[in-house]
Amino acid sequence: MRRALAIIILAALLICGGAAYAATGGGAGDPLVSLSFLRDTFVGDLFTRSRLKADVRLQEVYDEAAARLAYLEPVAPEGASYAGKYTQLAFNSGGRVTLNQFASFVPTYGTFSASVEKGSLINMTDASEVFDACALSIGTRYFAAEGSVVRITASADSLGLVDGYYDHSPSGSGQQSVFFIDLDGHWAKDSAMFMADRGYMNGVGNFRFAPNDDVTRAMFVTVLGRVAGIKPDSYKTSSFADVDMSSWYGPYVAWAASVGVVTGYDASTFAPNDPITREQMALILVRFMDAFSYRAPAANAPIEFTDAAVIDGWAADAVSRTQTMGIINGVADGAGFAFRPLDHANRGQMCAVVERMLRLSGRA
């Protein structure tokens, strides 16, 4: 603007000076540029050149900005929705929202946990990275970093705000059991989440799964009943005197006995609260597979466990079958592999065993 003003002033001075000089007649060798050249050619050409140069530079700035925006703008995943500002999502029966890169989510009510499939999820309050399978805080903004894909699972009756590209699945599959703070880094994490996502197992409260806690006989039978999809209300009585039919496990034990999955220590004793041993787990699992026609091909060659002499005769065939199917493996002990038949099975081991059974038999 200043340069244009200066040019106009200069032109005015030249025109005025030229007019005064013309009045005197001038001379043949006078270097003064003619007034018509200044007026008709020089000033117009100067403005034209300046405008073209400015246009070129403006286009360069535009192209650079467009290139940066193209780099930052996420590519819409197939089937994804887009929200240019915060949009409320309701999870009345639980469900999931998957954030793609540069999308953000704010839990506003209920219970949520995050599973980072790729990249990073950032807590925008303190710029910290969110760990996988971590519970999310209400009222906190979470941002999916560049190249990230993050699955957020909601319990029933939850609300949240989302922007950017996202996939929303109010499937009803989200349950309280899928939020656990003690699985990060645990070897059975994937199996535990597999079981929880399908409603086969629940947590123990306070967002804990307790993967190292012992499994009772009642727990194991209950999980198998859920896998089978039984209707607990259909089972009203039990032959076992120590099974309380009003308890959470009563109908499941009654079901398991009715289909031959369990027989108890004797005709009237099931011992529901006893920790289940590894050989008991193998036997009950094989009986379940036989009762419901779960077929898993032999994946491993038979081995002789170093503690085979400790395995009870009633469990020997079941132990061998689960080993060759790759469902229950031994533990390296320096001399080979031990089965450890009398060790208590824990919750993480049970998840792994049941998941393997389902996957290997094509029922997952």
Order of alpha helices (4+ residues) and beta strands (2+ residues): alpha-alpha-beta-beta-beta-beta-beta-beta-beta-beta-beta-beta-alpha-alpha-alpha-alpha-alpha-beta-beta-alpha
